């Protein structure tokens, strides 16, 4: 799910998913 994907990215980057996607 999108929430789980966001959590994974959060753990990997330590930042907000929005920052990772550059949205």
mmCIF file as Biopython writes it, N, C-alpha, C and O atoms, coordinates in Angstrom:
data_model
#
loop_
_atom_site.group_PDB
_atom_site.id
_atom_site.type_symbol
_atom_site.label_atom_id
_atom_site.label_alt_id
_atom_site.label_comp_id
_atom_site.label_asym_id
_atom_site.label_entity_id
_atom_site.label_seq_id
_atom_site.pdbx_PDB_ins_code
_atom_site.Cartn_x
_atom_site.Cartn_y
_atom_site.Cartn_z
_atom_site.occupancy
_atom_site.B_iso_or_equiv
_atom_site.auth_seq_id
_atom_site.auth_asym_id
_atom_site.pdbx_PDB_model_num
ATOM 1  N N  . UNK A ? 1  ? 0.841  -1.201 0.000  1.0 0.0 1  A 1 
ATOM 2  C CA . UNK A ? 1  ? 0.000  0.000  0.000  1.0 0.0 1  A 1 
ATOM 3  C C  . UNK A ? 1  ? 0.874  1.248  0.000  1.0 0.0 1  A 1 
ATOM 4  O O  . UNK A ? 1  ? 2.075  1.173  0.257  1.0 0.0 1  A 1 
ATOM 5  N N  . UNK A ? 2  ? 0.277  2.371  -0.284 1.0 0.0 2  A 1 
ATOM 6  C CA . UNK A ? 2  ? 1.018  3.636  -0.342 1.0 0.0 2  A 1 
ATOM 7  C C  . UNK A ? 2  ? 1.610  3.969  1.021  1.0 0.0 2  A 1 
ATOM 8  O O  . UNK A ? 2  ? 2.734  4.464  1.113  1.0 0.0 2  A 1 
ATOM 9  N N  . UNK A ? 3  ? 0.845  3.694  2.084  1.0 0.0 3  A 1 
ATOM 10 C CA . UNK A ? 3  ? 1.317  4.005  3.438  1.0 0.0 3  A 1 
ATOM 11 C C  . UNK A ? 3  ? 2.546  3.170  3.769  1.0 0.0 3  A 1 
ATOM 12 O O  . UNK A ? 3  ? 3.517  3.680  4.328  1.0 0.0 3  A 1 
ATOM 13 N N  . UNK A ? 4  ? 2.502  1.891  3.424  1.0 0.0 4  A 1 
ATOM 14 C CA . UNK A ? 4  ? 3.644  1.019  3.711  1.0 0.0 4  A 1 
ATOM 15 C C  . UNK A ? 4  ? 4.854  1.447  2.887  1.0 0.0 4  A 1 
ATOM 16 O O  . UNK A ? 4  ? 5.985  1.421  3.372  1.0 0.0 4  A 1 
ATOM 17 N N  . UNK A ? 5  ? 4.611  1.839  1.641  1.0 0.0 5  A 1 
ATOM 18 C CA . UNK A ? 5  ? 5.700  2.299  0.790  1.0 0.0 5  A 1 
ATOM 19 C C  . UNK A ? 5  ? 6.333  3.548  1.388  1.0 0.0 5  A 1 
ATOM 20 O O  . UNK A ? 5  ? 7.556  3.688  1.405  1.0 0.0 5  A 1 
ATOM 21 N N  . UNK A ? 6  ? 5.495  4.447  1.876  1.0 0.0 6  A 1 
ATOM 22 C CA . UNK A ? 6  ? 5.997  5.665  2.514  1.0 0.0 6  A 1 
ATOM 23 C C  . UNK A ? 6  ? 6.826  5.343  3.734  1.0 0.0 6  A 1 
ATOM 24 O O  . UNK A ? 6  ? 7.858  5.969  3.976  1.0 0.0 6  A 1 
ATOM 25 N N  . UNK A ? 7  ? 6.376  4.359  4.509  1.0 0.0 7  A 1 
ATOM 26 C CA . UNK A ? 7  ? 7.124  3.973  5.716  1.0 0.0 7  A 1 
ATOM 27 C C  . UNK A ? 7  ? 8.493  3.419  5.340  1.0 0.0 7  A 1 
ATOM 28 O O  . UNK A ? 7  ? 9.493  3.721  5.989  1.0 0.0 7  A 1 
ATOM 29 N N  . UNK A ? 8  ? 8.530  2.606  4.287  1.0 0.0 8  A 1 
ATOM 30 C CA . UNK A ? 8  ? 9.804  2.034  3.842  1.0 0.0 8  A 1 
ATOM 31 C C  . UNK A ? 8  ? 10.765 3.139  3.434  1.0 0.0 8  A 1 
ATOM 32 O O  . UNK A ? 8  ? 11.939 3.125  3.806  1.0 0.0 8  A 1 
ATOM 33 N N  . UNK A ? 9  ? 10.258 4.097  2.666  1.0 0.0 9  A 1 
ATOM 34 C CA . UNK A ? 9  ? 11.103 5.205  2.217  1.0 0.0 9  A 1 
ATOM 35 C C  . UNK A ? 9  ? 11.553 6.035  3.403  1.0 0.0 9  A 1 
ATOM 36 O O  . UNK A ? 9  ? 12.691 6.500  3.455  1.0 0.0 9  A 1 
ATOM 37 N N  . UNK A ? 10 ? 10.639 6.220  4.365  1.0 0.0 10 A 1 
ATOM 38 C CA . UNK A ? 10 ? 10.985 6.996  5.551  1.0 0.0 10 A 1 
ATOM 39 C C  . UNK A ? 10 ? 12.145 6.344  6.285  1.0 0.0 10 A 1 
ATOM 40 O O  . UNK A ? 10 ? 13.060 7.031  6.741  1.0 0.0 10 A 1 
ATOM 41 N N  . UNK A ? 11 ? 12.111 5.026  6.401  1.0 0.0 11 A 1 
ATOM 42 C CA . UNK A ? 11 ? 13.168 4.316  7.115  1.0 0.0 11 A 1 
ATOM 43 C C  . UNK A ? 11 ? 14.473 4.363  6.328  1.0 0.0 11 A 1 
ATOM 44 O O  . UNK A ? 11 ? 15.551 4.415  6.920  1.0 0.0 11 A 1 
ATOM 45 N N  . UNK A ? 12 ? 14.386 4.347  5.008  1.0 0.0 12 A 1 
ATOM 46 C CA . UNK A ? 12 ? 15.594 4.323  4.182  1.0 0.0 12 A 1 
ATOM 47 C C  . UNK A ? 12 ? 16.254 5.692  4.129  1.0 0.0 12 A 1 
ATOM 48 O O  . UNK A ? 12 ? 17.475 5.802  4.247  1.0 0.0 12 A 1 
ATOM 49 N N  . UNK A ? 13 ? 15.456 6.727  3.952  1.0 0.0 13 A 1 
ATOM 50 C CA . UNK A ? 13 ? 16.026 8.061  3.768  1.0 0.0 13 A 1 
ATOM 51 C C  . UNK A ? 13 ? 16.066 8.833  5.075  1.0 0.0 13 A 1 
ATOM 52 O O  . UNK A ? 13 ? 16.895 9.726  5.246  1.0 0.0 13 A 1 
ATOM 53 N N  . UNK A ? 14 ? 15.175 8.496  5.999  1.0 0.0 14 A 1 
ATOM 54 C CA . UNK A ? 14 ? 15.111 9.241  7.244  1.0 0.0 14 A 1 
ATOM 55 C C  . UNK A ? 14 ? 14.462 10.594 7.037  1.0 0.0 14 A 1 
ATOM 56 O O  . UNK A ? 14 ? 14.491 11.450 7.921  1.0 0.0 14 A 1 
ATOM 57 N N  . UNK A ? 15 ? 13.871 10.785 5.852  1.0 0.0 15 A 1 
ATOM 58 C CA . UNK A ? 15 ? 13.206 12.049 5.549  1.0 0.0 15 A 1 
ATOM 59 C C  . UNK A ? 15 ? 11.770 11.774 5.116  1.0 0.0 15 A 1 
ATOM 60 O O  . UNK A ? 15 ? 11.341 10.623 5.044  1.0 0.0 15 A 1 
ATOM 61 N N  . UNK A ? 16 ? 11.045 12.831 4.835  1.0 0.0 16 A 1 
ATOM 62 C CA . UNK A ? 16 ? 9.661  12.679 4.400  1.0 0.0 16 A 1 
ATOM 63 C C  . UNK A ? 16 ? 9.608  12.100 2.990  1.0 0.0 16 A 1 
ATOM 64 O O  . UNK A ? 16 ? 10.433 12.459 2.150  1.0 0.0 16 A 1 
ATOM 65 N N  . UNK A ? 17 ? 8.653  11.210 2.715  1.0 0.0 17 A 1 
ATOM 66 C CA . UNK A ? 17 ? 8.505  10.632 1.375  1.0 0.0 17 A 1 
ATOM 67 C C  . UNK A ? 17 ? 8.376  11.710 0.302  1.0 0.0 17 A 1 
ATOM 68 O O  . UNK A ? 17 ? 8.851  11.539 -0.821 1.0 0.0 17 A 1 
ATOM 69 N N  . UNK A ? 18 ? 7.731  12.823 0.656  1.0 0.0 18 A 1 
ATOM 70 C CA . UNK A ? 18 ? 7.547  13.905 -0.317 1.0 0.0 18 A 1 
ATOM 71 C C  . UNK A ? 18 ? 8.900  14.410 -0.795 1.0 0.0 18 A 1 
ATOM 72 O O  . UNK A ? 18 ? 9.083  14.697 -1.978 1.0 0.0 18 A 1 
ATOM 73 N N  . UNK A ? 19 ? 9.855  14.516 0.140  1.0 0.0 19 A 1 
ATOM 74 C CA . UNK A ? 19 ? 11.195 14.985 -0.220 1.0 0.0 19 A 1 
ATOM 75 C C  . UNK A ? 19 ? 11.871 13.977 -1.133 1.0 0.0 19 A 1 
ATOM 76 O O  . UNK A ? 19 ? 12.584 14.355 -2.063 1.0 0.0 19 A 1 
ATOM 77 N N  . UNK A ? 20 ? 11.650 12.692 -0.869 1.0 0.0 20 A 1 
ATOM 78 C CA . UNK A ? 20 ? 12.291 11.645 -1.659 1.0 0.0 20 A 1 
ATOM 79 C C  . UNK A ? 20 ? 11.766 11.671 -3.093 1.0 0.0 20 A 1 
ATOM 80 O O  . UNK A ? 20 ? 12.534 11.540 -4.046 1.0 0.0 20 A 1 
ATOM 81 N N  . UNK A ? 21 ? 10.452 11.842 -3.238 1.0 0.0 21 A 1 
ATOM 82 C CA . UNK A ? 21 ? 9.855  11.853 -4.566 1.0 0.0 21 A 1 
ATOM 83 C C  . UNK A ? 21 ? 10.070 13.187 -5.265 1.0 0.0 21 A 1 
ATOM 84 O O  . UNK A ? 21 ? 9.958  13.283 -6.488 1.0 0.0 21 A 1 
ATOM 85 N N  . UNK A ? 22 ? 10.381 14.222 -4.476 1.0 0.0 22 A 1 
ATOM 86 C CA . UNK A ? 22 ? 10.586 15.538 -5.062 1.0 0.0 22 A 1 
ATOM 87 C C  . UNK A ? 22 ? 9.281  16.152 -5.509 1.0 0.0 22 A 1 
ATOM 88 O O  . UNK A ? 22 ? 9.264  16.990 -6.410 1.0 0.0 22 A 1 
ATOM 89 N N  . UNK A ? 23 ? 8.172  15.741 -4.884 1.0 0.0 23 A 1 
ATOM 90 C CA . UNK A ? 23 ? 6.853  16.247 -5.240 1.0 0.0 23 A 1 
ATOM 91 C C  . UNK A ? 23 ? 6.668  17.654 -4.683 1.0 0.0 23 A 1 
ATOM 92 O O  . UNK A ? 23 ? 5.614  18.260 -4.876 1.0 0.0 23 A 1 
#
